[in-house]
Amino acid sequence: MAIVPCSSNSLGAIASGNGSELLTRAAAVCLKERFPLVLAHRESPLSLIDIENMRTLTLAGAIIAPCNPGFYLNPESMNDLVDFVTARILDCLHVEHELSARWPGAH
């Protein structure tokens, strides 16, 4: 499961185990069943609360993959930036894709 984008509100609810809404309940089930859970946090700057929630979720087995594009590949368009973030998320989920936004030697 990938939550894209993941707000600080959703991040906190998932970290605290609050499964009162469909999104947070589905995330809790992924953690419980050891299914992949990727959270693409969208907000900046981060508060200490966000960082602690990310820590809690990482320890629980989630992957925090912020929506931060890599500029080291010299993107030429907005699509290149979107493809970069999308490719990272798909890689975290072990989903095959044909996006070219990869660093040399990746998958």
C-alpha positions as CSV (number, residue, x, y, z in Angstrom):
1,M,0.0,0.0,0.0
2,A,1.2,3.5,-0.8
3,I,-0.3,6.7,0.6
4,V,0.6,9.4,-1.8
5,P,0.5,12.1,-0.6
6,C,0.5,11.4,3.1
7,S,-0.4,14.4,5.3
8,S,1.0,15.0,8.8
9,N,-2.5,14.3,10.1
10,S,-2.7,10.9,8.4
11,L,0.9,10.2,9.5
12,G,0.1,10.9,13.1
13,A,-3.2,8.9,13.0
14,I,-1.4,5.8,11.6
15,A,1.5,6.1,14.0
16,S,-0.9,6.3,17.0
17,G,-2.8,3.2,15.7
18,N,-6.0,5.2,15.1
19,G,-7.8,3.1,12.6
20,S,-11.1,5.0,12.7
21,E,-11.1,5.9,9.0
22,L,-10.6,3.7,5.9
23,L,-7.2,5.0,5.1
24,T,-5.7,4.6,8.6
25,R,-7.4,1.2,9.1
26,A,-6.0,-0.1,5.8
27,A,-2.5,1.1,6.8
28,A,-2.9,-0.5,10.2
29,V,-3.7,-3.8,8.5
30,C,-0.7,-3.5,6.3
31,L,1.5,-3.1,9.3
32,K,-0.2,-5.9,11.2
33,E,0.1,-8.3,8.3
34,R,3.6,-7.2,7.4
35,F,2.5,-6.0,3.9
36,P,4.5,-3.2,2.4
37,L,3.4,0.3,3.5
38,V,5.0,3.3,1.8
39,L,4.1,6.8,3.1
40,A,5.0,9.7,0.8
41,H,5.0,12.5,3.3
42,R,4.2,15.8,1.6
43,E,4.8,18.6,4.1
44,S,7.8,20.7,4.8
45,P,9.4,21.7,7.1
46,L,9.0,18.8,9.5
47,S,8.1,19.2,13.1
48,L,9.6,17.1,15.8
49,I,6.2,15.4,16.1
50,D,6.3,14.5,12.4
51,I,9.9,13.1,12.8
52,E,8.8,11.0,15.9
53,N,5.8,9.7,14.0
54,M,8.1,8.8,11.1
55,R,10.4,7.0,13.5
56,T,7.5,5.1,15.1
57,L,6.2,4.0,11.7
58,T,9.7,3.0,10.5
59,L,10.1,0.9,13.6
60,A,6.7,-0.7,12.8
61,G,7.8,-1.6,9.3
62,A,6.6,1.2,7.2
63,I,8.8,3.0,4.6
64,I,8.9,6.8,4.7
65,A,9.5,8.0,1.1
66,P,9.0,11.8,1.1
67,C,7.9,13.5,-2.1
68,N,11.4,14.9,-2.7
69,P,12.5,14.7,-6.3
70,G,16.1,14.1,-7.1
71,F,17.7,16.9,-9.0
72,Y,21.0,15.0,-9.5
73,L,19.5,13.3,-12.6
74,N,19.2,16.8,-14.2
75,P,15.5,16.7,-14.8
76,E,14.3,18.6,-17.9
77,S,10.6,18.8,-17.1
78,M,8.0,18.5,-14.4
79,N,7.2,15.1,-15.7
80,D,10.8,14.0,-15.0
81,L,10.4,15.1,-11.3
82,V,7.1,13.3,-11.0
83,D,8.5,10.2,-12.6
84,F,11.4,10.3,-10.2
85,V,9.2,10.2,-7.1
86,T,6.8,7.7,-8.7
87,A,9.7,5.4,-9.6
88,R,11.0,5.5,-6.0
89,I,7.6,4.6,-4.6
90,L,7.2,1.7,-7.1
91,D,10.7,0.5,-6.3
92,C,9.8,0.4,-2.6
93,L,6.8,-1.7,-3.4
94,H,8.9,-4.0,-5.7
95,V,6.6,-3.2,-8.6
96,E,8.1,-3.5,-12.0
97,H,8.0,-0.4,-14.1
98,E,9.5,1.2,-17.2
99,L,10.2,4.7,-15.7
100,S,13.7,5.9,-16.6
101,A,14.1,7.9,-13.4
102,R,16.6,5.6,-11.8
103,W,20.2,6.0,-10.8
104,P,22.7,3.7,-12.5
105,G,22.7,0.1,-11.1
106,A,19.2,0.3,-9.5
107,H,17.0,-2.7,-10.1
